[in-house]
Amino acid sequence: MKRFILLVVAISLALFLVYNNRSSSDLVIYSGRSKALVDPIIERFEEQTGIKVEVKYGGTTQLAVALIEEGNRTPADIFWAQDAGALGALAKVDLLAPLSENILSKVPPRYSSDSGLWIATSGRARVMAYSTRRVESSDLPATLFDLTDSKWSNRIAWAPTNGSFQSFISAMITIHGYDTTKLWVEGIRNNGAKNYANNNAILQGIAAGEADLGLTNHYYLFRSKAADPNFPVSNAFFEAGDVGNMVNVAGIAITKPSEKRSAAEEFVRFLLSDETQNWFASEVYEYSVTEVGELPGESESEPVIELSPDIDLESLANLEETLKLLREVGLL
């Protein structure tokens, strides 16, 4: 009996400690953004506010599925996604809470959902990376559709299994339709495009002479240049409005079941502060969504946002259609 009583006391004490270590002001964040990126921001937020944060890391799609399965029982207060499509998927199943107007007003309307359920935290543009040793900038294709020309046969690199490429294909389907997008993908495939696992591998392939052009995200080049200023690759954009210039976003939302709305909104405001937005631009080489600081890779003639097509980013949630197309053409 004495052992039983001691066991009950020990369990009760353990539960008490767990409960008290998780104060009412703690925030639980499901982050599809990488730990290497998120940790410095989380630590700065905790230091400045005294609010303790618990983070569960994973792939954006994986975490979105987990949230849907957990439903109203989810411990998550915040979902920080790598792309807008996952946020759109959660909005469809009524798992997100409306954001305050004083938060939504911090960014242009195109960087938040029409329903006010999520907001962008940083942006990244699709670009055409090219070899500065083998391609003259004046000789670059004007539009994405020009890449099907035989001139670029066996010279193009892409990453069909990569999430950012698939979001781009979803955008292309939204703008140009399924059939036109499929014809374009088949045209690039038939033009001898070389498959790579991810964006960084594309850049390394171009630098190594394996390809002359690549479809990637803008910031990978800046990271490569930071390590090697003589890295022989540059970024270029297509004509203004071309889907090849699409600006996608990482975004954030507060879950509907959360009971810590005040602390959650404080975290969102922190991400949209000038300090953090400048950090995204200077340290991560992503675009500020509040238009502060110097943005990396701006066109000399037009800001990147003016080169991007006008698209509802929530439409990128239709990943099933994109995967179906890529399977039909034998890329998955």
Contacts in CASP RR format, 6 or more apart in sequence:
PFRMAT RR
TARGET T0000
AUTHOR 0000-0000-0000
METHOD contacts of the structure
MODEL  1
MKRFILLVVAISLALFLVYNNRSSSDLVIYSGRSKALVDPIIERFEEQTG
IKVEVKYGGTTQLAVALIEEGNRTPADIFWAQDAGALGALAKVDLLAPLS
ENILSKVPPRYSSDSGLWIATSGRARVMAYSTRRVESSDLPATLFDLTDS
KWSNRIAWAPTNGSFQSFISAMITIHGYDTTKLWVEGIRNNGAKNYANNN
AILQGIAAGEADLGLTNHYYLFRSKAADPNFPVSNAFFEAGDVGNMVNVA
GIAITKPSEKRSAAEEFVRFLLSDETQNWFASEVYEYSVTEVGELPGESE
SEPVIELSPDIDLESLANLEETLKLLREVGLL
22 54 0 8 1.000
23 52 0 8 1.000
24 260 0 8 1.000
25 50 0 8 1.000
25 51 0 8 1.000
25 52 0 8 1.000
25 260 0 8 1.000
25 263 0 8 1.000
26 51 0 8 1.000
26 52 0 8 1.000
26 53 0 8 1.000
26 54 0 8 1.000
26 260 0 8 1.000
27 51 0 8 1.000
27 52 0 8 1.000
27 53 0 8 1.000
27 54 0 8 1.000
27 77 0 8 1.000
27 78 0 8 1.000
27 260 0 8 1.000
27 263 0 8 1.000
27 264 0 8 1.000
27 267 0 8 1.000
28 53 0 8 1.000
28 54 0 8 1.000
28 55 0 8 1.000
28 56 0 8 1.000
28 75 0 8 1.000
28 76 0 8 1.000
28 77 0 8 1.000
28 78 0 8 1.000
29 42 0 8 1.000
29 53 0 8 1.000
29 54 0 8 1.000
29 55 0 8 1.000
29 56 0 8 1.000
29 76 0 8 1.000
29 77 0 8 1.000
29 78 0 8 1.000
29 79 0 8 1.000
29 80 0 8 1.000
29 267 0 8 1.000
30 55 0 8 1.000
30 56 0 8 1.000
30 58 0 8 1.000
30 63 0 8 1.000
30 66 0 8 1.000
30 67 0 8 1.000
30 76 0 8 1.000
30 78 0 8 1.000
30 79 0 8 1.000
30 80 0 8 1.000
31 38 0 8 1.000
31 55 0 8 1.000
31 56 0 8 1.000
31 57 0 8 1.000
31 58 0 8 1.000
31 63 0 8 1.000
31 80 0 8 1.000
32 57 0 8 1.000
32 58 0 8 1.000
32 59 0 8 1.000
32 60 0 8 1.000
32 63 0 8 1.000
32 80 0 8 1.000
32 81 0 8 1.000
32 82 0 8 1.000
33 80 0 8 1.000
33 81 0 8 1.000
33 82 0 8 1.000
33 250 0 8 1.000
34 57 0 8 1.000
35 55 0 8 1.000
35 57 0 8 1.000
37 284 0 8 1.000
38 55 0 8 1.000
38 57 0 8 1.000
38 80 0 8 1.000
40 279 0 8 1.000
41 271 0 8 1.000
41 276 0 8 1.000
41 279 0 8 1.000
42 53 0 8 1.000
42 55 0 8 1.000
44 276 0 8 1.000
45 51 0 8 1.000
45 53 0 8 1.000
45 267 0 8 1.000
45 270 0 8 1.000
46 52 0 8 1.000
46 53 0 8 1.000
48 270 0 8 1.000
49 266 0 8 1.000
49 270 0 8 1.000
51 263 0 8 1.000
51 266 0 8 1.000
51 267 0 8 1.000
53 267 0 8 1.000
56 63 0 8 1.000
56 76 0 8 1.000
59 82 0 8 1.000
60 81 0 8 1.000
60 82 0 8 1.000
60 83 0 8 1.000
60 86 0 8 1.000
61 86 0 8 1.000
61 319 0 8 1.000
63 79 0 8 1.000
63 81 0 8 1.000
63 86 0 8 1.000
64 79 0 8 1.000
64 81 0 8 1.000
64 86 0 8 1.000
64 89 0 8 1.000
64 90 0 8 1.000
66 74 0 8 1.000
67 74 0 8 1.000
67 76 0 8 1.000
67 79 0 8 1.000
67 90 0 8 1.000
67 95 0 8 1.000
67 255 0 8 1.000
68 89 0 8 1.000
68 90 0 8 1.000
68 93 0 8 1.000
68 95 0 8 1.000
70 76 0 8 1.000
71 95 0 8 1.000
71 257 0 8 1.000
72 256 0 8 1.000
72 257 0 8 1.000
73 257 0 8 1.000
74 95 0 8 1.000
74 255 0 8 1.000
74 257 0 8 1.000
76 255 0 8 1.000
76 258 0 8 1.000
77 254 0 8 1.000
77 255 0 8 1.000
77 258 0 8 1.000
77 260 0 8 1.000
77 263 0 8 1.000
77 264 0 8 1.000
78 252 0 8 1.000
78 253 0 8 1.000
78 254 0 8 1.000
78 255 0 8 1.000
78 258 0 8 1.000
78 264 0 8 1.000
78 267 0 8 1.000
78 268 0 8 1.000
79 86 0 8 1.000
79 87 0 8 1.000
79 90 0 8 1.000
79 96 0 8 1.000
79 252 0 8 1.000
79 253 0 8 1.000
79 255 0 8 1.000
80 121 0 8 1.000
80 250 0 8 1.000
80 251 0 8 1.000
80 252 0 8 1.000
81 87 0 8 1.000
81 118 0 8 1.000
81 250 0 8 1.000
81 251 0 8 1.000
81 252 0 8 1.000
81 253 0 8 1.000
82 250 0 8 1.000
83 163 0 8 1.000
83 164 0 8 1.000
83 167 0 8 1.000
83 248 0 8 1.000
83 249 0 8 1.000
83 250 0 8 1.000
83 251 0 8 1.000
83 316 0 8 1.000
84 118 0 8 1.000
84 120 0 8 1.000
84 248 0 8 1.000
84 249 0 8 1.000
84 251 0 8 1.000
84 313 0 8 1.000
84 314 0 8 1.000
84 316 0 8 1.000
84 317 0 8 1.000
85 167 0 8 1.000
85 170 0 8 1.000
85 313 0 8 1.000
85 314 0 8 1.000
85 315 0 8 1.000
85 316 0 8 1.000
85 317 0 8 1.000
85 319 0 8 1.000
86 317 0 8 1.000
87 96 0 8 1.000
87 113 0 8 1.000
87 117 0 8 1.000
87 118 0 8 1.000
87 251 0 8 1.000
87 253 0 8 1.000
87 314 0 8 1.000
87 317 0 8 1.000
88 113 0 8 1.000
88 117 0 8 1.000
88 118 0 8 1.000
88 314 0 8 1.000
88 316 0 8 1.000
88 317 0 8 1.000
89 317 0 8 1.000
90 96 0 8 1.000
90 253 0 8 1.000
91 113 0 8 1.000
91 115 0 8 1.000
91 117 0 8 1.000
91 118 0 8 1.000
91 253 0 8 1.000
91 314 0 8 1.000
92 317 0 8 1.000
94 256 0 8 1.000
95 255 0 8 1.000
95 256 0 8 1.000
95 257 0 8 1.000
96 117 0 8 1.000
96 118 0 8 1.000
96 253 0 8 1.000
96 254 0 8 1.000
96 255 0 8 1.000
96 256 0 8 1.000
97 117 0 8 1.000
97 253 0 8 1.000
97 254 0 8 1.000
97 255 0 8 1.000
97 256 0 8 1.000
97 258 0 8 1.000
97 261 0 8 1.000
98 115 0 8 1.000
98 116 0 8 1.000
98 117 0 8 1.000
99 112 0 8 1.000
99 116 0 8 1.000
99 117 0 8 1.000
99 118 0 8 1.000
99 119 0 8 1.000
99 253 0 8 1.000
99 254 0 8 1.000
99 265 0 8 1.000
99 268 0 8 1.000
100 265 0 8 1.000
103 119 0 8 1.000
103 265 0 8 1.000
103 268 0 8 1.000
103 269 0 8 1.000
103 272 0 8 1.000
104 112 0 8 1.000
104 116 0 8 1.000
104 119 0 8 1.000
106 119 0 8 1.000
106 269 0 8 1.000
106 272 0 8 1.000
106 290 0 8 1.000
107 119 0 8 1.000
107 120 0 8 1.000
107 272 0 8 1.000
107 289 0 8 1.000
107 290 0 8 1.000
108 289 0 8 1.000
108 291 0 8 1.000
108 305 0 8 1.000
110 305 0 8 1.000
110 310 0 8 1.000
110 313 0 8 1.000
111 119 0 8 1.000
111 120 0 8 1.000
111 249 0 8 1.000
111 289 0 8 1.000
112 118 0 8 1.000
112 119 0 8 1.000
112 120 0 8 1.000
113 119 0 8 1.000
113 313 0 8 1.000
113 314 0 8 1.000
114 312 0 8 1.000
114 314 0 8 1.000
117 253 0 8 1.000
118 251 0 8 1.000
118 252 0 8 1.000
118 253 0 8 1.000
119 251 0 8 1.000
119 252 0 8 1.000
119 253 0 8 1.000
119 268 0 8 1.000
119 272 0 8 1.000
120 249 0 8 1.000
120 250 0 8 1.000
120 251 0 8 1.000
120 289 0 8 1.000
121 249 0 8 1.000
121 250 0 8 1.000
121 251 0 8 1.000
121 252 0 8 1.000
121 271 0 8 1.000
121 272 0 8 1.000
121 280 0 8 1.000
121 289 0 8 1.000
122 249 0 8 1.000
122 250 0 8 1.000
122 251 0 8 1.000
122 277 0 8 1.000
122 280 0 8 1.000
122 284 0 8 1.000
122 286 0 8 1.000
122 287 0 8 1.000
122 288 0 8 1.000
122 289 0 8 1.000
123 247 0 8 1.000
123 248 0 8 1.000
123 249 0 8 1.000
123 250 0 8 1.000
123 280 0 8 1.000
123 286 0 8 1.000
123 287 0 8 1.000
123 288 0 8 1.000
123 289 0 8 1.000
124 164 0 8 1.000
124 217 0 8 1.000
124 218 0 8 1.000
124 219 0 8 1.000
124 247 0 8 1.000
124 248 0 8 1.000
124 249 0 8 1.000
124 250 0 8 1.000
124 286 0 8 1.000
124 287 0 8 1.000
125 217 0 8 1.000
125 218 0 8 1.000
125 237 0 8 1.000
125 245 0 8 1.000
125 246 0 8 1.000
125 247 0 8 1.000
125 248 0 8 1.000
125 287 0 8 1.000
125 304 0 8 1.000
125 307 0 8 1.000
125 308 0 8 1.000
126 164 0 8 1.000
126 168 0 8 1.000
126 215 0 8 1.000
126 216 0 8 1.000
126 217 0 8 1.000
126 218 0 8 1.000
126 243 0 8 1.000
126 244 0 8 1.000
126 245 0 8 1.000
126 246 0 8 1.000
126 247 0 8 1.000
126 248 0 8 1.000
127 215 0 8 1.000
127 216 0 8 1.000
127 217 0 8 1.000
127 218 0 8 1.000
127 221 0 8 1.000
127 235 0 8 1.000
127 236 0 8 1.000
127 237 0 8 1.000
127 244 0 8 1.000
127 245 0 8 1.000
128 140 0 8 1.000
128 141 0 8 1.000
128 213 0 8 1.000
128 214 0 8 1.000
128 215 0 8 1.000
128 235 0 8 1.000
128 236 0 8 1.000
128 237 0 8 1.000
128 238 0 8 1.000
128 244 0 8 1.000
129 202 0 8 1.000
129 203 0 8 1.000
129 206 0 8 1.000
129 213 0 8 1.000
129 214 0 8 1.000
129 215 0 8 1.000
129 216 0 8 1.000
129 220 0 8 1.000
129 221 0 8 1.000
129 233 0 8 1.000
129 234 0 8 1.000
129 235 0 8 1.000
129 236 0 8 1.000
130 137 0 8 1.000
130 140 0 8 1.000
130 206 0 8 1.000
130 212 0 8 1.000
130 213 0 8 1.000
130 214 0 8 1.000
130 233 0 8 1.000
130 234 0 8 1.000
130 235 0 8 1.000
130 236 0 8 1.000
131 206 0 8 1.000
131 207 0 8 1.000
131 209 0 8 1.000
131 211 0 8 1.000
131 212 0 8 1.000
131 213 0 8 1.000
131 232 0 8 1.000
131 233 0 8 1.000
132 232 0 8 1.000
132 233 0 8 1.000
132 234 0 8 1.000
133 232 0 8 1.000
134 209 0 8 1.000
134 212 0 8 1.000
135 212 0 8 1.000
135 213 0 8 1.000
137 234 0 8 1.000
137 236 0 8 1.000
140 213 0 8 1.000
140 236 0 8 1.000
141 147 0 8 1.000
141 149 0 8 1.000
141 152 0 8 1.000
141 213 0 8 1.000
141 238 0 8 1.000
142 238 0 8 1.000
142 239 0 8 1.000
143 238 0 8 1.000
143 239 0 8 1.000
143 242 0 8 1.000
144 172 0 8 1.000
144 184 0 8 1.000
144 238 0 8 1.000
144 242 0 8 1.000
144 243 0 8 1.000
144 244 0 8 1.000
145 184 0 8 1.000
146 152 0 8 1.000
147 156 0 8 1.000
147 188 0 8 1.000
147 191 0 8 1.000
147 213 0 8 1.000
148 184 0 8 1.000
148 187 0 8 1.000
148 188 0 8 1.000
148 191 0 8 1.000
149 191 0 8 1.000
150 191 0 8 1.000
152 191 0 8 1.000
152 212 0 8 1.000
152 213 0 8 1.000
153 191 0 8 1.000
153 192 0 8 1.000
154 191 0 8 1.000
154 192 0 8 1.000
154 194 0 8 1.000
155 211 0 8 1.000
155 212 0 8 1.000
155 213 0 8 1.000
156 188 0 8 1.000
156 191 0 8 1.000
156 192 0 8 1.000
156 193 0 8 1.000
156 194 0 8 1.000
156 211 0 8 1.000
156 212 0 8 1.000
156 213 0 8 1.000
156 214 0 8 1.000
156 215 0 8 1.000
157 193 0 8 1.000
157 194 0 8 1.000
157 196 0 8 1.000
157 202 0 8 1.000
157 205 0 8 1.000
157 206 0 8 1.000
157 210 0 8 1.000
157 211 0 8 1.000
157 213 0 8 1.000
157 214 0 8 1.000
157 215 0 8 1.000
158 165 0 8 1.000
158 188 0 8 1.000
158 193 0 8 1.000
158 194 0 8 1.000
158 195 0 8 1.000
158 196 0 8 1.000
158 202 0 8 1.000
158 214 0 8 1.000
158 215 0 8 1.000
159 165 0 8 1.000
159 195 0 8 1.000
159 196 0 8 1.000
159 197 0 8 1.000
159 198 0 8 1.000
159 199 0 8 1.000
159 201 0 8 1.000
159 202 0 8 1.000
159 215 0 8 1.000
159 216 0 8 1.000
160 166 0 8 1.000
160 195 0 8 1.000
160 326 0 8 1.000
160 331 0 8 1.000
160 332 0 8 1.000
161 195 0 8 1.000
161 197 0 8 1.000
161 331 0 8 1.000
161 332 0 8 1.000
162 197 0 8 1.000
162 198 0 8 1.000
162 199 0 8 1.000
164 199 0 8 1.000
164 216 0 8 1.000
164 217 0 8 1.000
164 248 0 8 1.000
165 215 0 8 1.000
166 319 0 8 1.000
166 322 0 8 1.000
166 323 0 8 1.000
166 326 0 8 1.000
167 248 0 8 1.000
167 316 0 8 1.000
168 215 0 8 1.000
168 243 0 8 1.000
168 244 0 8 1.000
168 246 0 8 1.000
168 248 0 8 1.000
169 181 0 8 1.000
169 185 0 8 1.000
169 322 0 8 1.000
169 325 0 8 1.000
169 326 0 8 1.000
170 315 0 8 1.000
170 316 0 8 1.000
170 317 0 8 1.000
170 318 0 8 1.000
170 319 0 8 1.000
170 321 0 8 1.000
170 322 0 8 1.000
171 243 0 8 1.000
171 246 0 8 1.000
171 248 0 8 1.000
171 309 0 8 1.000
171 311 0 8 1.000
171 315 0 8 1.000
171 316 0 8 1.000
172 181 0 8 1.000
172 184 0 8 1.000
172 243 0 8 1.000
172 244 0 8 1.000
173 181 0 8 1.000
173 318 0 8 1.000
173 321 0 8 1.000
173 322 0 8 1.000
173 325 0 8 1.000
174 311 0 8 1.000
174 312 0 8 1.000
174 315 0 8 1.000
174 316 0 8 1.000
174 318 0 8 1.000
175 243 0 8 1.000
175 309 0 8 1.000
175 311 0 8 1.000
176 184 0 8 1.000
176 243 0 8 1.000
178 321 0 8 1.000
178 325 0 8 1.000
181 325 0 8 1.000
182 325 0 8 1.000
182 328 0 8 1.000
182 329 0 8 1.000
185 325 0 8 1.000
185 326 0 8 1.000
185 329 0 8 1.000
185 331 0 8 1.000
186 329 0 8 1.000
189 329 0 8 1.000
189 330 0 8 1.000
189 331 0 8 1.000
194 210 0 8 1.000
194 211 0 8 1.000
195 331 0 8 1.000
196 202 0 8 1.000
196 205 0 8 1.000
199 216 0 8 1.000
199 217 0 8 1.000
199 220 0 8 1.000
200 220 0 8 1.000
200 223 0 8 1.000
200 224 0 8 1.000
202 211 0 8 1.000
202 214 0 8 1.000
202 215 0 8 1.000
202 216 0 8 1.000
202 220 0 8 1.000
203 216 0 8 1.000
203 220 0 8 1.000
203 221 0 8 1.000
203 224 0 8 1.000
203 231 0 8 1.000
203 233 0 8 1.000
205 211 0 8 1.000
206 212 0 8 1.000
206 213 0 8 1.000
206 214 0 8 1.000
206 232 0 8 1.000
206 233 0 8 1.000
207 224 0 8 1.000
207 231 0 8 1.000
207 232 0 8 1.000
207 233 0 8 1.000
215 244 0 8 1.000
218 235 0 8 1.000
218 285 0 8 1.000
218 296 0 8 1.000
218 297 0 8 1.000
218 304 0 8 1.000
219 284 0 8 1.000
219 285 0 8 1.000
219 286 0 8 1.000
219 296 0 8 1.000
221 231 0 8 1.000
221 233 0 8 1.000
221 234 0 8 1.000
221 235 0 8 1.000
222 285 0 8 1.000
222 296 0 8 1.000
222 297 0 8 1.000
223 285 0 8 1.000
224 231 0 8 1.000
224 233 0 8 1.000
225 231 0 8 1.000
235 297 0 8 1.000
237 244 0 8 1.000
237 245 0 8 1.000
237 299 0 8 1.000
237 304 0 8 1.000
237 307 0 8 1.000
238 244 0 8 1.000
238 245 0 8 1.000
238 307 0 8 1.000
240 302 0 8 1.000
240 306 0 8 1.000
240 307 0 8 1.000
241 307 0 8 1.000
241 308 0 8 1.000
241 309 0 8 1.000
241 310 0 8 1.000
242 307 0 8 1.000
242 309 0 8 1.000
243 309 0 8 1.000
243 311 0 8 1.000
244 309 0 8 1.000
245 304 0 8 1.000
245 307 0 8 1.000
245 308 0 8 1.000
245 309 0 8 1.000
246 308 0 8 1.000
246 309 0 8 1.000
246 311 0 8 1.000
247 287 0 8 1.000
247 304 0 8 1.000
247 305 0 8 1.000
247 308 0 8 1.000
248 313 0 8 1.000
248 316 0 8 1.000
249 289 0 8 1.000
249 313 0 8 1.000
250 286 0 8 1.000
252 268 0 8 1.000
252 271 0 8 1.000
254 261 0 8 1.000
254 264 0 8 1.000
254 265 0 8 1.000
254 268 0 8 1.000
258 264 0 8 1.000
270 276 0 8 1.000
271 277 0 8 1.000
272 289 0 8 1.000
272 290 0 8 1.000
274 290 0 8 1.000
274 292 0 8 1.000
274 293 0 8 1.000
277 288 0 8 1.000
277 289 0 8 1.000
277 290 0 8 1.000
277 292 0 8 1.000
277 293 0 8 1.000
278 288 0 8 1.000
278 292 0 8 1.000
278 293 0 8 1.000
280 286 0 8 1.000
280 287 0 8 1.000
280 288 0 8 1.000
281 287 0 8 1.000
281 288 0 8 1.000
281 293 0 8 1.000
281 294 0 8 1.000
281 295 0 8 1.000
281 296 0 8 1.000
282 294 0 8 1.000
285 296 0 8 1.000
286 296 0 8 1.000
287 295 0 8 1.000
287 296 0 8 1.000
287 304 0 8 1.000
287 305 0 8 1.000
288 295 0 8 1.000
295 303 0 8 1.000
295 304 0 8 1.000
297 304 0 8 1.000
298 304 0 8 1.000
299 307 0 8 1.000
323 332 0 8 1.000
326 332 0 8 1.000
END
